[in-house]
Amino acid sequence: MPTITYHRVNVFTTRPFGGNPLAVFPDAEGLPTDIMQSLAREMNLSESTFVQRARAIGANVRVRIFTVAEELPMAGHPTLGTHFVLARLGRYELSEPVTRVFQEIGAGILPVDLMVRAGQVSKVVMTQSEPVFYEPIHEPGPLPEAMGIPESDFATPDLPIQMVSTGLKQIMVPLRSLKALRRVMPRMDLVRQAAELFGSKMFYLFTRETIDPMSTTHGRLIMPDHTGEDPASGSAAGCLGAYLVRHKLVPCDPIVRISNEQGHEVGRPSQIEIEIENSYDGISSVKVGGPVVYLGQGTIDW
């Protein structure tokens, strides 16, 4: 009977049971894809990750990322949590203040920085792909009914709805206020229909009104066919940062630092750090980071 070990962490938080939960299977070499998908479904989290030997030159490890329904080419909190676990298991030789590793994922080979203090990882930062911006949309279309809020809550036409990708397509949906964002009550059947129209299953609703005065934005990720609502979304945060810079909603400095809060509506407060490198030629780098809390480990026999 095969046995496999997994580790549980919370990402984008400094306390247990906050942030976004993740299951990491650090020894998944040779595991068939269908078994990885079954294990992810059994974990019943927004994502689970499976670590294998790198196939590509220059990568330290290969990381495969699964939702309960499908494999993803890239995701944020799974990347941070996976490399935190690998560092904790001694898979990397840590040096202060930063240890850089390279992961092979569906979106390519991308660097991950482990911030090291007193021999321990205090924060993990991932570099995402350069952003791709799709055609802006100035009318919310089916979204008011799908999200359960009036059309007047949307920031359109002043700010467009726009699909952005830094490795994974996300629909950026600006709302006018925190109150509007908090009263979102999605109808998943209608969100699913909207996803077919917009070209992505991931709708990131955000506002510049925040709970913490030190935060830049407050967001919610609505995902039909996954967990419904994600408490902390690193891939969406990268797209959000690129959107804010693109539309000049933050000071367009060479280095733009953004603090995005999420997860309060589902009882898992999260804080996501975003860094955008910006120039006259456009955005050259998107980084997303935050702390990780280790919870424990277990095994599965099948």
GIMO-V321863 format. One record per residue. PHI is phi in degrees with one decimal (NA if undefined). PSI is psi in degrees with one decimal (NA if undefined). Layout:
PHI;PSI / PHI;PSI
This chain:
NA;121.4 / -66.3;145.9 / -129.5;137.0 / -136.5;141.9 / -97.7;141.3 / -129.9;158.6 / -124.8;142.9 / -111.9;132.0 / -136.0;162.4 / -115.6;131.5 / -113.9;145.8 / 68.6;37.9 / -154.4;160.2 / -109.4;4.3 / -133.0;148.4 / -59.6;146.1 / 73.0;9.4 / -104.1;-172.5 / 60.1;-154.3 / -111.5;122.9 / -74.1;151.2 / -147.6;143.0 / -108.8;129.1 / -117.1;124.2 / -104.7;98.5 / -79.2;-9.4 / -128.8;69.1 / -107.7;14.3 / -58.9;130.7 / 82.9;-2.4 / -75.4;126.8 / -64.5;152.5 / -58.6;-41.0 / -66.3;-31.6 / -72.1;-40.3 / -60.3;-42.5 / -64.3;-39.4 / -65.7;-40.3 / -65.5;-40.5 / -63.4;-39.5 / -65.2;-37.3 / -68.0;-37.4 / -65.5;-32.2 / 57.5;40.2 / -110.2;170.8 / -60.0;-38.6 / -147.8;155.5 / -132.7;150.2 / -122.1;153.4 / -132.9;121.6 / -99.3;129.6 / -131.4;171.2 / -64.4;141.9 / -66.3;138.0 / -93.8;-29.3 / -91.7;143.5 / -66.7;134.8 / 96.1;-9.5 / -97.3;142.4 / -78.5;-42.0 / -145.6;161.1 / -104.7;130.7 / -119.6;124.5 / -108.9;133.8 / -118.1;124.5 / -125.4;134.5 / -84.3;-173.9 / -70.1;-13.0 / -119.3;-23.2 / -162.8;166.7 / -89.6;141.5 / -110.2;147.5 / -75.0;-22.1 / -164.2;148.7 / -159.6;155.0 / -83.6;-66.0 / -63.4;-31.6 / -62.9;-35.3 / -65.4;-48.6 / -61.6;-48.2 / -64.9;-37.7 / -63.1;-47.8 / -75.1;-26.0 / -62.4;-45.3 / -64.5;-44.7 / -61.3;-39.4 / -65.0;-40.9 / -65.2;-30.6 / -83.3;-0.5 / 81.5;20.0 / -76.9;-17.2 / -120.5;146.0 / -87.1;108.3 / -84.4;139.1 / -137.5;142.6 / -85.3;152.8 / -88.0;-14.9 / -135.6;132.1 / -114.5;120.3 / -100.7;132.1 / -125.7;165.8 / -123.8;130.5 / -109.0;142.7 / -99.2;114.7 / -128.6;179.9 / -60.9;-29.2 / -83.4;-2.7 / 126.8;-163.1 / -101.5;117.7 / -130.6;145.6 / -79.2;150.1 / -131.8;129.2 / -106.0;126.5 / -99.7;116.2 / -83.9;117.7 / -112.1;131.7 / -138.6;124.4 / 53.9;38.8 / 80.0;1.9 / -119.4;150.7 / -81.3;117.8 / -94.2;-22.9 / -162.2;152.5 / -123.7;137.0 / -128.4;127.2 / -106.0;146.7 / -98.7;129.1 / -100.9;172.7 / -68.5;156.6 / -60.0;141.2 / -70.3;145.9 / -116.6;127.0 / -107.2;131.7 / -99.7;175.9 / -57.9;125.8 / -68.2;148.6 / -120.6;127.4 / -104.6;5.4 / -130.3;137.4 / -72.4;-12.9 / 56.2;-122.7 / -82.2;-1.4 / -67.7;-37.2 / -55.9;-47.1 / -68.1;-40.3 / -65.5;-36.9 / -94.6;-6.2 / 74.8;27.7 / -133.1;157.1 / -72.0;158.5 / -60.3;-29.1 / -66.3;-15.7 / -77.4;-17.1 / -83.9;145.9 / -80.1;-5.6 / -67.6;150.3 / -87.5;0.8 / -60.7;-42.6 / -122.5;132.6 / -80.7;154.1 / -78.4;134.7 / -150.8;135.7 / -82.5;131.2 / -131.0;144.9 / -131.5;131.3 / -118.4;33.0 / 129.7;-19.2 / -149.0;126.2 / -68.3;129.5 / -135.1;142.8 / -95.6;115.4 / -84.5;124.3 / -126.6;97.4 / -77.0;135.1 / -113.9;164.0 / -81.3;-23.4 / -156.2;164.0 / -65.8;-36.8 / -60.2;-43.5 / -62.2;-43.0 / -65.3;-38.2 / -72.0;-24.2 / -91.7;6.4 / -61.0;124.2 / -130.7;85.6 / -66.7;141.5 / -99.2;106.8 / -64.3;-27.9 / -65.3;-40.4 / -76.0;-33.4 / -63.0;-38.9 / -62.4;-41.6 / -65.9;-40.8 / -63.3;-35.6 / -60.8;-38.7 / -64.6;-36.7 / -72.4;-43.2 / -85.2;-20.2 / 93.7;12.6 / -155.3;147.8 / -88.0;-0.4 / -114.9;110.5 / -108.3;115.4 / -103.1;103.5 / -90.5;132.5 / -146.3;161.4 / -141.7;155.6 / -87.6;0.0 / -89.0;129.8 / -128.2;165.6 / -78.3;-51.9 / -85.9;123.1 / -62.2;-17.1 / -84.7;-10.6 / -81.1;154.7 / -92.7;-39.7 / -143.6;161.7 / -128.2;128.4 / -133.5;161.6 / -139.1;134.0 / -105.9;117.7 / -103.2;124.0 / -133.9;102.1 / -67.9;150.3 / 72.3;5.6 / -119.9;-114.0 / -102.4;2.3 / 89.7;-63.2 / -140.5;131.1 / -94.2;133.7 / -77.5;-20.4 / -159.5;124.7 / -127.7;99.4 / -69.1;-40.3 / -66.3;-42.4 / -66.1;-35.2 / -63.4;-38.8 / -62.3;-42.9 / -64.8;-40.1 / -61.2;-47.1 / -58.8;-42.9 / -64.2;-39.6 / -63.0;-45.6 / -61.3;-40.1 / -70.2;-44.3 / -57.6;-40.2 / -98.4;12.7 / 56.1;42.0 / -91.8;-4.2 / -134.4;158.3 / -56.8;129.7 / -88.1;64.3 / -79.5;166.4 / -58.5;-37.2 / -120.0;118.0 / -108.3;122.8 / -110.4;129.1 / -128.6;137.2 / -113.9;119.1 / -114.7;125.3 / -100.2;146.8 / -157.6;165.3 / 89.7;-7.8 / -62.6;-35.7 / -70.9;-17.4 / -113.5;16.2 / 74.1;20.5 / -133.7;73.8 / -56.5;136.3 / -137.6;151.0 / -130.8;123.8 / -117.4;126.4 / -95.1;131.3 / -123.8;136.7 / -131.3;124.1 / -116.2;126.5 / -92.3;126.0 / -131.5;144.3 / -149.1;-179.1 / -62.2;-25.8 / -84.2;-3.7 / 115.2;-169.3 / -80.4;126.0 / -106.4;-16.7 / -155.0;137.8 / -126.1;121.6 / -125.0;142.9 / -134.7;132.2 / -150.3;174.0 / 169.8;174.9 / -80.3;165.4 / -135.4;139.2 / -114.0;128.4 / -85.8;134.3 / -105.4;-44.8 / 161.9;-170.0 / -140.4;165.3 / -157.5;178.6 / -130.4;154.7 / -127.0;132.0 / -110.0;139.2 / -149.4;NA
